[in-house]
Amino acid sequence: MPVKLSVIIPVYNESNTIDELLNKVTENYIVDTEIIVIDDGSNDGSNKKLKEIFKKKKIPLEQLIVHKRNQGKGAAIRSGISVCTGDIIIIQDADLEYDPSEYNKLISPLLNDKADVVYGSRFVGANESRVLYFWHRLGNSFLTFLSNMFTNLNLTDIETGYKAFRKEIIKKITIEEKRFGIEPEITAKIAKLNCRIFEVGISYYGRTYEQGKKIDWKDGISAVRCIIKYNIFR
């Protein structure tokens, strides 16, 4: 039976990378694929670029959703999930930190009916990973450890931006967080569904704050709040 993939791409001020990212997504089709882009109130020219791409059909961009004001990554993903039609859903950041050439690796456990959810981990395997911030890595390890304590999972990277889901799993989840708190929120909620969760090693080309990295220490504090909230009070 043919499988359809939905690639959801939240965009906020990524005019420097969006063209290359969309071209890479298109180059790495492995199954029937729809691309859904959510411009989350960009003010750097991303919106203009996306509208031109969508109008001229330079790539098969199925839907372009525009938020008039910035609402956050969680809100953008929620908008994308509400309209996607694929059997498998991938979340793809627009900043080129994650490589679309690894879609096959990410969705293989789903295609082989081994998994319902797949996390692309930056910390397992022998994949390329840019060396960057010590405190980010330490914070990520702490958040993953804390999340695992509540979920009783043995994940290595809950904050990864590369996740793939069977449609019926992600559609069961109501995403409440608007910003980066969606990562621990989703982890807590899928753990409660008792579904099959796999991890695969992925490469990671992290960028610096000078290059546009958006997550900061305040998001780390918010992640702790989300781990406690969605594991205990939801």
PASEBA-1860 file (N, C-alpha, C; in nm, 3 decimals):
! residues 234
1> MPVKLSVI> 0.084/-0.119/0.000/0.000/0.000/0.000/0.089/0.125/0.000 ~ 0.066/0.219/-0.093/0.148/0.341/-0.100/0.140/0.422/0.029 ~ 0.252/0.481/0.066/0.258/0.563/0.187/0.283/0.707/0.147 ~ 0.215/0.798/0.214/0.233/0.941/0.188/0.300/1.005/0.308 ~ 0.398/1.091/0.281/0.473/1.161/0.385/0.434/1.309/0.385 ~ 0.407/1.362/0.503/0.386/1.506/0.519/0.508/1.565/0.589 ~ 0.568/1.666/0.528/0.680/1.738/0.589/0.630/1.874/0.634 ~ 0.628/1.896/0.765/0.581/2.022/0.821/0.701/2.108/0.856
9> IPVYNESN> 0.706/2.229/0.800/0.822/2.317/0.816/0.779/2.449/0.878 ~ 0.803/2.467/1.009/0.777/2.598/1.071/0.889/2.695/1.037 ~ 0.852/2.816/1.002/0.952/2.916/0.959/0.932/3.045/1.037 ~ 1.039/3.093/1.096/1.038/3.228/1.155/1.173/3.293/1.128 ~ 1.172/3.390/1.038/1.293/3.465/1.002/1.407/3.375/0.958 ~ 1.381/3.298/0.852/1.483/3.208/0.797/1.505/3.236/0.649 ~ 1.510/3.364/0.612/1.525/3.400/0.471/1.658/3.354/0.413 ~ 1.759/3.336/0.498/1.891/3.295/0.449/1.899/3.147/0.414
17> TIDELLNK> 1.807/3.067/0.467/1.817/2.922/0.449/1.695/2.858/0.383 ~ 1.584/2.929/0.375/1.459/2.863/0.334/1.466/2.810/0.191 ~ 1.528/2.882/0.099/1.539/2.834/-0.039/1.616/2.703/-0.045 ~ 1.733/2.701/0.018/1.817/2.580/0.016/1.747/2.464/0.085 ~ 1.681/2.493/0.197/1.612/2.388/0.271/1.503/2.324/0.187 ~ 1.421/2.406/0.123/1.311/2.352/0.042/1.365/2.272/-0.077 ~ 1.473/2.318/-0.135/1.534/2.242/-0.245/1.585/2.106/-0.196 ~ 1.644/2.103/-0.077/1.694/1.977/-0.023/1.581/1.881/0.010
25> VTENYIVD> 1.472/1.934/0.063/1.356/1.849/0.091/1.306/1.786/-0.038 ~ 1.296/1.865/-0.143/1.248/1.817/-0.273/1.342/1.712/-0.331 ~ 1.471/1.732/-0.316/1.570/1.639/-0.371/1.568/1.504/-0.302 ~ 1.513/1.499/-0.182/1.522/1.376/-0.103/1.388/1.307/-0.085 ~ 1.301/1.322/-0.184/1.174/1.247/-0.180/1.205/1.097/-0.184 ~ 1.147/1.023/-0.094/1.162/0.877/-0.096/1.026/0.808/-0.108 ~ 0.920/0.882/-0.077/0.783/0.835/-0.097/0.703/0.956/-0.144 ~ 0.576/0.934/-0.179/0.489/1.046/-0.212/0.489/1.146/-0.097
33> TEIIVIDD> 0.518/1.273/-0.126/0.542/1.371/-0.019/0.465/1.500/-0.043 ~ 0.408/1.554/0.063/0.351/1.688/0.060/0.431/1.776/0.154 ~ 0.454/1.900/0.113/0.529/1.996/0.193/0.432/2.103/0.242 ~ 0.432/2.122/0.373/0.347/2.224/0.434/0.436/2.320/0.511 ~ 0.435/2.446/0.473/0.518/2.547/0.537/0.429/2.644/0.615 ~ 0.470/2.673/0.737/0.399/2.770/0.818/0.492/2.887/0.845 ~ 0.461/3.004/0.787/0.540/3.123/0.816/0.482/3.186/0.943 ~ 0.560/3.185/1.049/0.511/3.225/1.180/0.544/3.372/1.208
41> GSNDGSNK> 0.489/3.461/1.125/0.505/3.604/1.147/0.644/3.657/1.117 ~ 0.712/3.601/1.018/0.847/3.646/0.983/0.846/3.793/0.940 ~ 0.956/3.861/0.970/0.969/4.002/0.929/1.103/4.029/0.862 ~ 1.166/3.923/0.809/1.298/3.938/0.748/1.299/3.909/0.599 ~ 1.181/3.898/0.539/1.172/3.866/0.397/1.138/3.721/0.368 ~ 1.133/3.637/0.471/1.097/3.497/0.451/0.958/3.485/0.388 ~ 0.866/3.565/0.437/0.728/3.560/0.388/0.722/3.590/0.238 ~ 0.793/3.690/0.196/0.795/3.727/0.054/0.853/3.614/-0.031
49> KLKEIFKK> 0.962/3.555/0.015/1.024/3.444/-0.057/0.929/3.326/-0.069 ~ 0.863/3.292/0.042/0.772/3.178/0.042/0.653/3.200/-0.049 ~ 0.599/3.319/-0.049/0.486/3.348/-0.136/0.525/3.339/-0.283 ~ 0.647/3.382/-0.315/0.696/3.372/-0.453/0.714/3.226/-0.493 ~ 0.771/3.146/-0.403/0.789/3.003/-0.430/0.654/2.936/-0.450 ~ 0.561/2.968/-0.363/0.428/2.907/-0.370/0.356/2.948/-0.498 ~ 0.367/3.075/-0.534/0.299/3.127/-0.653/0.356/3.067/-0.781 ~ 0.488/3.060/-0.789/0.554/3.013/-0.911/0.569/2.861/-0.915
57> KKIPLEQL> 0.534/2.794/-0.805/0.544/2.648/-0.799/0.684/2.601/-0.836 ~ 0.784/2.671/-0.782/0.923/2.630/-0.806/0.950/2.492/-0.748 ~ 0.885/2.462/-0.639/0.889/2.329/-0.580/0.746/2.291/-0.546 ~ 0.718/2.163/-0.523/0.581/2.121/-0.493/0.540/2.154/-0.349 ~ 0.532/2.283/-0.318/0.488/2.329/-0.187/0.336/2.323/-0.184 ~ 0.281/2.226/-0.112/0.137/2.201/-0.116/0.056/2.311/-0.047 ~ 0.103/2.353/0.071/0.030/2.454/0.145/0.126/2.552/0.210 ~ 0.087/2.680/0.207/0.161/2.784/0.278/0.063/2.850/0.374
65> IVHKRNQG> 0.088/2.830/0.504/0.005/2.890/0.607/0.080/3.009/0.664 ~ 0.012/3.122/0.678/0.077/3.244/0.726/0.013/3.288/0.857 ~ 0.094/3.297/0.961/0.052/3.359/1.087/0.085/3.507/1.079 ~ -0.011/3.592/1.102/0.012/3.736/1.091/0.110/3.786/1.197 ~ 0.115/3.720/1.312/0.212/3.757/1.415/0.282/3.631/1.464 ~ 0.401/3.648/1.516/0.479/3.535/1.566/0.411/3.473/1.687 ~ 0.383/3.342/1.679/0.317/3.271/1.788/0.405/3.165/1.852 ~ 0.510/3.123/1.783/0.600/3.023/1.837/0.596/2.893/1.758
73> KGAAIRSG> 0.702/2.813/1.775/0.717/2.689/1.699/0.602/2.593/1.725 ~ 0.561/2.582/1.850/0.451/2.491/1.882/0.323/2.527/1.809 ~ 0.292/2.656/1.806/0.172/2.703/1.737/0.181/2.676/1.587 ~ 0.300/2.694/1.531/0.319/2.669/1.388/0.299/2.521/1.355 ~ 0.357/2.434/1.437/0.342/2.290/1.413/0.196/2.248/1.429 ~ 0.129/2.304/1.526/-0.013/2.274/1.545/-0.093/2.309/1.419 ~ -0.064/2.424/1.359/-0.131/2.463/1.236/-0.102/2.365/1.123 ~ 0.024/2.320/1.114/0.060/2.226/1.009/-0.006/2.091/1.024
81> ISVCTGDI> -0.008/2.041/1.146/-0.070/1.910/1.170/-0.219/1.913/1.137 ~ -0.283/2.026/1.158/-0.428/2.035/1.137/-0.468/2.017/0.991 ~ -0.374/2.039/0.898/-0.409/2.030/0.756/-0.336/1.918/0.682 ~ -0.238/1.852/0.745/-0.161/1.752/0.672/-0.244/1.627/0.644 ~ -0.209/1.557/0.537/-0.285/1.440/0.494/-0.200/1.314/0.484 ~ -0.072/1.323/0.520/0.018/1.209/0.505/-0.004/1.101/0.610 ~ 0.041/0.981/0.577/0.037/0.870/0.672/0.147/0.882/0.777 ~ 0.259/0.945/0.737/0.372/0.971/0.825/0.400/1.120/0.824
89> IIIQDADL> 0.431/1.176/0.940/0.454/1.320/0.951/0.593/1.344/1.008 ~ 0.670/1.427/0.939/0.802/1.469/0.984/0.798/1.618/1.015 ~ 0.859/1.657/1.126/0.880/1.798/1.157/1.020/1.835/1.109 ~ 1.029/1.935/1.021/1.158/1.976/0.964/1.182/2.124/0.994 ~ 1.283/2.155/1.075/1.319/2.295/1.098/1.373/2.356/0.968 ~ 1.359/2.487/0.957/1.397/2.556/0.833/1.539/2.607/0.834 ~ 1.617/2.577/0.937/1.748/2.640/0.955/1.866/2.555/0.910 ~ 1.839/2.439/0.850/1.944/2.351/0.796/2.029/2.284/0.905
97> EYDPSEYN> 1.985/2.287/1.031/2.057/2.212/1.133/2.035/2.061/1.116 ~ 1.922/2.025/1.056/1.890/1.885/1.032/1.881/1.860/0.881 ~ 1.937/1.750/0.836/1.957/1.723/0.694/1.845/1.637/0.635 ~ 1.770/1.690/0.537/1.663/1.612/0.474/1.709/1.484/0.405 ~ 1.839/1.473/0.378/1.888/1.349/0.316/1.874/1.229/0.410 ~ 1.842/1.253/0.536/1.830/1.146/0.633/1.684/1.105/0.658 ~ 1.593/1.149/0.573/1.453/1.109/0.588/1.437/0.958/0.587 ~ 1.510/0.892/0.497/1.497/0.747/0.486/1.532/0.679/0.618
105> KLISPLLN> 1.639/0.725/0.682/1.680/0.671/0.811/1.572/0.696/0.917 ~ 1.512/0.815/0.911/1.415/0.853/1.013/1.285/0.776/1.003 ~ 1.239/0.751/0.881/1.107/0.688/0.867/1.113/0.538/0.843 ~ 1.235/0.482/0.828/1.247/0.338/0.801/1.179/0.252/0.906 ~ 1.195/0.279/1.038/1.125/0.195/1.136/0.973/0.204/1.125 ~ 0.922/0.316/1.074/0.779/0.331/1.054/0.733/0.252/0.932 ~ 0.810/0.260/0.825/0.775/0.187/0.702/0.780/0.037/0.724 ~ 0.871/-0.007/0.812/0.886/-0.150/0.840/0.795/-0.198/0.955
113> DKADVVYG> 0.706/-0.110/0.998/0.610/-0.141/1.104/0.677/-0.186/1.233 ~ 0.790/-0.123/1.264/0.857/-0.149/1.391/0.825/-0.042/1.495 ~ 0.788/0.077/1.447/0.770/0.191/1.537/0.646/0.271/1.500 ~ 0.599/0.349/1.599/0.492/0.445/1.577/0.545/0.588/1.581 ~ 0.656/0.604/1.651/0.723/0.734/1.663/0.873/0.711/1.655 ~ 0.944/0.798/1.583/1.089/0.787/1.574/1.152/0.922/1.609 ~ 1.247/0.918/1.702/1.325/1.037/1.737/1.460/1.028/1.668 ~ 1.500/1.136/1.604/1.634/1.144/1.549/1.728/1.199/1.655
121> SRFVGANE> 1.814/1.116/1.710/1.901/1.158/1.819/2.035/1.209/1.768 ~ 2.075/1.323/1.823/2.205/1.382/1.788/2.319/1.318/1.867 ~ 2.285/1.228/1.960/2.384/1.180/2.054/2.408/1.030/2.050 ~ 2.358/0.963/1.947/2.387/0.820/1.931/2.443/0.797/1.792 ~ 2.521/0.692/1.778/2.577/0.659/1.648/2.704/0.738/1.618 ~ 2.751/0.721/1.495/2.877/0.783/1.454/2.853/0.892/1.350 ~ 2.745/0.968/1.369/2.710/1.069/1.271/2.783/1.202/1.297 ~ 2.794/1.281/1.191/2.859/1.411/1.204/2.778/1.502/1.295
129> SRVLYFWH> 2.846/1.576/1.381/2.778/1.672/1.468/2.871/1.788/1.495 ~ 2.825/1.908/1.467/2.909/2.025/1.488/2.932/2.047/1.637 ~ 3.054/2.079/1.674/3.091/2.105/1.812/3.056/2.250/1.845 ~ 2.967/2.267/1.947/2.925/2.402/1.983/2.924/2.421/2.134 ~ 2.808/2.448/2.190/2.799/2.499/2.327/2.793/2.389/2.434 ~ 2.889/2.394/2.528/2.893/2.298/2.638/2.767/2.304/2.722 ~ 2.724/2.424/2.759/2.610/2.437/2.849/2.480/2.393/2.782 ~ 2.470/2.409/2.651/2.352/2.358/2.579/2.347/2.205/2.590
137> RLGNSFLT> 2.462/2.143/2.568/2.467/1.997/2.574/2.435/1.947/2.715 ~ 2.492/2.014/2.814/2.467/1.974/2.952/2.319/1.993/2.986 ~ 2.262/2.105/2.943/2.121/2.130/2.968/2.032/2.028/2.899 ~ 2.068/1.992/2.777/1.991/1.891/2.704/1.995/1.757/2.775 ~ 2.112/1.720/2.822/2.127/1.592/2.893/2.043/1.592/3.021 ~ 2.044/1.705/3.093/1.964/1.714/3.215/1.815/1.702/3.185 ~ 1.768/1.774/3.082/1.626/1.771/3.048/1.584/1.631/3.003 ~ 1.669/1.564/2.926/1.638/1.428/2.883/1.633/1.333/3.002
145> FLSNMFTN> 1.729/1.346/3.094/1.731/1.263/3.215/1.605/1.286/3.298 ~ 1.567/1.411/3.317/1.449/1.444/3.397/1.323/1.389/3.331 ~ 1.312/1.407/3.200/1.197/1.354/3.128/1.189/1.202/3.139 ~ 1.303/1.136/3.123/1.306/0.989/3.131/1.264/0.938/3.268 ~ 1.295/1.013/3.372/1.255/0.973/3.507/1.103/0.965/3.518 ~ 1.034/1.059/3.452/0.888/1.062/3.461/0.823/0.965/3.363 ~ 0.880/0.952/3.243/0.817/0.869/3.139/0.860/0.723/3.145 ~ 0.970/0.694/3.215/1.030/0.560/3.219/1.075/0.515/3.080
153> LNLTDIET> 1.116/0.610/2.998/1.177/0.581/2.868/1.328/0.597/2.880 ~ 1.401/0.544/2.782/1.547/0.560/2.785/1.595/0.638/2.664 ~ 1.525/0.745/2.633/1.564/0.832/2.522/1.697/0.902/2.552 ~ 1.767/0.940/2.446/1.893/1.012/2.464/1.883/1.159/2.426 ~ 1.771/1.199/2.362/1.764/1.336/2.308/1.618/1.379/2.291 ~ 1.553/1.422/2.400/1.412/1.462/2.386/1.397/1.596/2.315 ~ 1.506/1.677/2.316/1.497/1.810/2.257/1.528/1.811/2.107 ~ 1.547/1.696/2.048/1.574/1.693/1.905/1.460/1.756/1.826
161> GYKAFRKE> 1.495/1.828/1.721/1.394/1.886/1.633/1.352/1.792/1.522 ~ 1.409/1.671/1.520/1.378/1.574/1.414/1.299/1.458/1.473 ~ 1.171/1.459/1.446/1.082/1.352/1.492/0.989/1.312/1.379 ~ 0.953/1.184/1.374/0.858/1.135/1.275/0.749/1.056/1.347 ~ 0.626/1.069/1.300/0.511/1.009/1.367/0.417/0.943/1.267 ~ 0.356/0.836/1.308/0.238/0.790/1.235/0.129/0.893/1.257 ~ 0.052/0.919/1.152/-0.051/1.022/1.159/-0.147/0.999/1.275 ~ -0.188/0.873/1.295/-0.288/0.846/1.397/-0.235/0.872/1.538
169> IIKKITIE> -0.101/0.870/1.556/-0.044/0.900/1.687/-0.041/1.049/1.713 ~ 0.016/1.126/1.621/0.028/1.270/1.644/-0.107/1.339/1.643 ~ -0.204/1.282/1.571/-0.337/1.342/1.568/-0.411/1.322/1.701 ~ -0.367/1.225/1.781/-0.429/1.203/1.912/-0.382/1.306/2.015 ~ -0.276/1.376/1.981/-0.215/1.469/2.076/-0.263/1.611/2.049 ~ -0.308/1.678/2.152/-0.340/1.821/2.142/-0.219/1.899/2.191 ~ -0.151/1.968/2.100/-0.033/2.045/2.137/-0.077/2.176/2.201 ~ -0.032/2.197/2.324/-0.072/2.316/2.399/0.036/2.423/2.403
177> EKRFGIEP> 0.161/2.382/2.402/0.271/2.477/2.411/0.289/2.553/2.280 ~ 0.322/2.681/2.291/0.341/2.763/2.172/0.486/2.773/2.129 ~ 0.579/2.758/2.224/0.720/2.773/2.189/0.789/2.637/2.189 ~ 0.913/2.634/2.236/0.994/2.512/2.229/0.954/2.409/2.335 ~ 0.860/2.445/2.423/0.811/2.349/2.520/0.738/2.232/2.459 ~ 0.714/2.238/2.328/0.646/2.126/2.261/0.727/1.998/2.268 ~ 0.860/2.007/2.278/0.941/1.885/2.275/0.915/1.799/2.400 ~ 0.929/1.851/2.522/0.895/1.768/2.639/0.745/1.738/2.647
185> EITAKIAK> 0.662/1.829/2.597/0.516/1.804/2.598/0.483/1.683/2.513 ~ 0.533/1.680/2.390/0.505/1.569/2.300/0.560/1.438/2.358 ~ 0.681/1.444/2.414/0.740/1.323/2.472/0.653/1.267/2.584 ~ 0.605/1.354/2.671/0.520/1.309/2.782/0.391/1.247/2.730 ~ 0.334/1.309/2.628/0.204/1.263/2.580/0.213/1.134/2.499 ~ 0.319/1.116/2.422/0.329/0.990/2.348/0.367/0.876/2.443 ~ 0.439/0.908/2.551/0.472/0.804/2.649/0.345/0.747/2.710 ~ 0.246/0.832/2.731/0.120/0.788/2.791/0.035/0.708/2.693
193> LNCRIFEV> 0.066/0.714/2.565/-0.007/0.636/2.465/0.046/0.494/2.453 ~ 0.159/0.466/2.519/0.220/0.332/2.515/0.247/0.285/2.372 ~ 0.291/0.376/2.289/0.321/0.339/2.151/0.469/0.297/2.139 ~ 0.504/0.247/2.024/0.640/0.199/1.999/0.728/0.317/1.957 ~ 0.830/0.344/2.038/0.917/0.458/2.013/1.058/0.408/1.982 ~ 1.114/0.456/1.872/1.251/0.422/1.833/1.335/0.550/1.828 ~ 1.465/0.533/1.839/1.561/0.639/1.814/1.656/0.595/1.703 ~ 1.694/0.688/1.618/1.799/0.662/1.519/1.899/0.776/1.528
201> GISYYGRT> 2.025/0.745/1.504/2.127/0.848/1.506/2.119/0.937/1.383 ~ 2.131/1.067/1.402/2.129/1.162/1.291/2.249/1.256/1.301 ~ 2.283/1.317/1.190/2.386/1.420/1.193/2.322/1.551/1.237 ~ 2.404/1.644/1.282/2.351/1.770/1.334/2.449/1.881/1.301 ~ 2.400/1.983/1.231/2.483/2.095/1.190/2.433/2.220/1.264 ~ 2.458/2.223/1.396/2.409/2.332/1.479/2.466/2.466/1.435 ~ 2.390/2.569/1.463/2.437/2.703/1.429/2.454/2.787/1.555 ~ 2.526/2.896/1.542/2.553/2.985/1.654/2.442/3.088/1.667
209> YEQGKKID> 2.446/3.163/1.774/2.349/3.272/1.791/2.369/3.379/1.683 ~ 2.494/3.398/1.641/2.522/3.495/1.535/2.458/3.450/1.403 ~ 2.443/3.319/1.387/2.383/3.266/1.265/2.231/3.255/1.275 ~ 2.175/3.290/1.391/2.030/3.293/1.402/1.968/3.194/1.498 ~ 2.049/3.125/1.579/1.993/3.030/1.676/1.901/3.104/1.772 ~ 1.783/3.045/1.801/1.680/3.117/1.876/1.660/3.067/2.019 ~ 1.686/2.941/2.046/1.659/2.886/2.178/1.761/2.938/2.279 ~ 1.715/2.967/2.404/1.807/3.018/2.505/1.774/2.958/2.641
217> WKDGISAV> 1.838/3.009/2.746/1.825/2.951/2.880/1.682/2.957/2.932 ~ 1.607/3.059/2.891/1.468/3.069/2.936/1.385/2.953/2.883 ~ 1.419/2.904/2.764/1.348/2.788/2.710/1.383/2.663/2.789 ~ 1.503/2.658/2.845/1.540/2.545/2.931/1.457/2.540/3.057 ~ 1.437/2.656/3.117/1.352/2.664/3.237/1.208/2.625/3.202 ~ 1.161/2.673/3.087/1.026/2.638/3.042/1.013/2.488/3.019 ~ 1.120/2.424/2.969/1.117/2.280/2.943/1.099/2.202/3.073 ~ 1.166/2.246/3.180/1.148/2.181/3.311/1.003/2.192/3.355
225> RCIIKYNI> 0.946/2.310/3.339/0.805/2.329/3.372/0.716/2.235/3.293 ~ 0.745/2.220/3.165/0.663/2.134/3.078/0.677/1.986/3.115 ~ 0.798/1.945/3.150/0.818/1.804/3.190/0.730/1.772/3.311 ~ 0.731/1.861/3.409/0.651/1.838/3.529/0.502/1.848/3.497 ~ 0.465/1.949/3.423/0.323/1.973/3.393/0.259/1.859/3.317 ~ 0.323/1.814/3.209/0.258/1.716/3.121/0.276/1.573/3.166 ~ 0.370/1.549/3.256/0.383/1.414/3.310/0.300/1.392/3.436 ~ 0.277/1.498/3.512/0.207/1.483/3.640/0.063/1.535/3.633
233> FR> 0.045/1.650/3.569/-0.084/1.718/3.578/-0.170/1.706/3.453 ~ -0.127/1.627/3.354/-0.209/1.608/3.234/-0.239/1.460/3.216
END
